[in-house]
C-alpha cells in the first residue's frame, strides 16, 4: 500500500472517531432532498449489504419511501431463482478465448490468490477459466460471511417493500450493463487489481463497520476517505468506470424526473454520493438545491 493510501486510511479513522463524538454529524442522514423551485425528489445513499444489527433502517428513509410515488434503483436486483440471468453472468465472467487466470496473473499474485482460498478448501485451479472480477466477487462473499454482513442491503429492503406495496419501480441502468462492468473489472491490469483487493480484504471487518457507521451518520467526508479516494488513488481505471462515468450517465435521468406530478425516491450506493465527482456534486453544478436531511426533518 502506498504512503498516500496509508495516510488516507489513517485520516478516515480519525474522521470517524471525531464523528462519533459530534452530535451535529450524527444528526445528519445519507438522504438528500433535491429541489428545483417547488419540485423535488429524494436521493439516498445505500449500503448493499447489511448485518441484522443494522435494522431498523434510519427512519428518514422510511418517511421518504412513504412520501414518494416511485422507487428508483441502480438496476433490477438479481433474483436467485433466475437461472437465465445466472447463466449470462457466468458466461460474462468466464474467458471465452485462450486466456486463463493463471496466464493473466503473474506467478506471485496467482500464488497469493491461491493462499487466500486455501483455508476454505478451494483449489484455485478450479477457477482458472474465470476472470479477476469473478475471483474478487468470491472473496467478497467470503469476507461478508466472516463479518456476518451477508444480509440484504438497503436497496433489497426497499425493493421487496415496493413489490409488496405494488409501488412502481424504475432503474438507472440495465442488468446487462452491470454484468459487463463486473466482468471487465481489472482487465488489462489484473495483477494490480487483485493486489488492491487483497489489501482491502485483509482488514475487511474494520473497514466495513467504519463504512456502515459513516453511512448511518451521513458522514460523506469519511465515506469519501474510506470508499472513494483510495479507489481513485490506487485504481483510477476502476474509479472512472465504477463511479465517474456512471454518475455522469445518471445525471440526465435524474433531471428528467423533474417537471411531473410524481415524486421519486432514488437509491444508489453511498460511494456515488461522496467526493468531487459524485451525483450530489453534479446536481449542485447543474443548479439544483441539495439539502441533506437530519433526523428531525420530515
Secondary structure, DSSP 8 states (H G I E B T S, - for coil): --HHHHHHHHHHHHHHHHHHT-HHHHTEEEEEEEEETTEEEEEEEE-SEE-GGG-S--HHHHHHHHT-SEEEESS----TT-HHHHHHHHHHHB--SS--HHHHS-HHHHHHHHHHHHTTT--GGGGTTB-HHHHHHHHHHHHHHHTT--EE-HHHHHHHHHHHHT-EEEESS-HHHHHHHHHTTTTT-HHHHHHHHHHHHTTHHHHHHHHHHHHHHT-HHHHIIIIIHHHHHH-HHHHIIIIIHHHHHHHHHHHTTTTSS--EEEEEEGGGGSSTTSHHHHHHHTT-EEEEEETT--
